């Protein structure tokens, strides 16, 4: 290497080092609306019959906007069919392990691509059957932010997924603005069970986890109540982890989530711990006519299971 080239390289390196030291770090800006939705490939599970189940979630980069993206070019899978059971309504922030796609045993090395386009931004998630993407219990706990939380390894040993079913018909009729009752029954194996109460300073049990508030008063609080996130469907970031705490209370919780449909939906209540009878009931109100899919999600703080109810809403 000539001396001239060596001097150029040294000068360039010095400029890079100075620039990297002198430029102040930029803080992350929370956006209320106008951002995209990033689909996420969570990994895959191998089934006993040789088939493959790929699991997907998403990150809605908005703190308040909940986009509706109908099945079509802006919300589609490749190879087809375009509709593989994905949501058309997107809750705020990170929602993990939202839905799964079952694929044949001879799927091989093909990729399954989910594309979302919202607010002019296009993003994809690419599913592939690679050893590093196998989902196990540790994957669920790590990605949902649940960890051990005061329990022992024995509490998790043999943990099975909860079971949930809708009480009554799975297709209901409703009127705009009028409440419709949706009920589900959830059961579980009791693992990992309720989380032990945290010890307070000075001895004893109990206490609360503090609320952290964003500097922008128009944004939702982190760690506070929020009616947009589903129990067990949100990851460790932002307000979603608070919903998993309903499962911590009794070892099993249920959340009703707006999964498909263009209009706004409110639930009273949206999430609740499951008591001895296993029943969870909500009153859903719809602001616009149309056909909606509501998911009832059972959460044992590690695993989630869900079941759908279709609601046809008229004026």
HELIX and SHEET records of a PDB file:
HELIX    1   1 UNK A    3  UNK A   22  1                                  20    
HELIX    2   2 UNK A  131  UNK A  133  5                                   3    
HELIX    3   3 UNK A  137  UNK A  144  1                                   8    
HELIX    4   4 UNK A  153  UNK A  156  1                                   4    
HELIX    5   5 UNK A  238  UNK A  240  5                                   3    
HELIX    6   6 UNK A  241  UNK A  250  1                                  10    
SHEET    1   A 3 UNK A  37  UNK A  46  0                                        
SHEET    2   A 3 UNK A  52  UNK A  60 -1                                        
SHEET    3   A 3 UNK A  93  UNK A 103 -1                                        
SHEET    1   B 3 UNK A  75  UNK A  78  0                                        
SHEET    2   B 3 UNK A 112  UNK A 118 -1                                        
SHEET    3   B 3 UNK A 121  UNK A 127 -1                                        
SHEET    1   C 4 UNK A 163  UNK A 166  0                                        
SHEET    2   C 4 UNK A 180  UNK A 187 -1                                        
SHEET    3   C 4 UNK A 279  UNK A 286 -1                                        
SHEET    4   C 4 UNK A 265  UNK A 268 -1                                        
SHEET    1   D 5 UNK A 171  UNK A 175  0                                        
SHEET    2   D 5 UNK A 304  UNK A 314  1                                        
SHEET    3   D 5 UNK A 290  UNK A 299 -1                                        
SHEET    4   D 5 UNK A 253  UNK A 260 -1                                        
SHEET    5   D 5 UNK A 271  UNK A 273 -1                                        
END                                                                             
